[in-house]
Amino acid sequence: MNIYDVEVIENEINRIASINDGEIPEEKLRELVEAQTRSIEQIEKLCRYIRHLEQFEENAAAEIERINQLKERAQNRMESIKNYLAPYVKARGKFDAGTFTLSTRPSESVILDESFDTGNLEYNNVKVTYKPEKEKIKKDFNAGIYIQGVSIKHKNNLVIK
C-alpha cells in the first residue's frame, strides 16, 4: 500500500462514519492502522488526523456555544420588541398590521423569591438521580469487595504528545 491507498481508506471511513453517526467498523480501523504502520511517517499522519479531530471537536463545542449565544440574543430582542409593542396594542385593542393581527391576552406567572421553601413537597416536584461513584467502586472492587453488577475493563489508552 502507498499513501494514496491510505487516503482512499480514510475517505471511506469518513463516508461510513457520516452514514453511521460516527461509528466506524473495527475492520476498517484495523485496515487503516495496518496500512499506516508500515512506516513512521504514516503513523505521524494518523496522529495528525487525531489532532485534527480533537481540534474539530473543540471548534464544534465553541460553535455550539456561539450559536446558543446568538439564539439567546435573538430571544432577548424578540422579547424587547414585544414588550415595546404590548402597551400600544393593549391601549388600541386588536387590529391588523398588513398580514399580521395584533392583540394582547392576559397571563399570570409565579415569581419565587429567596424565602420560598423548596423543601415543602406540596409545592415542589422531587427529582432523584443516582450517579455511581466510579472511583470508590473501583477502589473497593480492586480491594476484593464484591459488588454486584461490577466488572473492571482493562484497556491501553493511546497518549499522543
C-alpha angles and dihedrals in degrees: 000000000000133000092272091057088054090054090052090053092047091051090049091049091050090050092049091045092051090052095044102045092260096313114137123193113245091232091060092048090047090050090050093048093048091050093048099042091066089091138017090239091058091051089051089055091053090051090051089052090053090050088049091053091047090051090047090052091051091047091049091051090049090048091051089052091048092049091048089053091049090049092050092049091050090050090050091049091049091049091048092051091046090050089050093051099039099078091048093049092045091052094046099038127219114344143154123250107187107297093349130085115207127200139141131236128196119247138169131216131188118238117199122199131194093276093064110115106234089183092066102104092197090071102030137072111224118219117187120193127182121209117185115234095231096183092054091044091051092047093050094042092051088048088061100260112142113231116183114240095016129119131159120238114208118205141158114241118210113234117200118188 
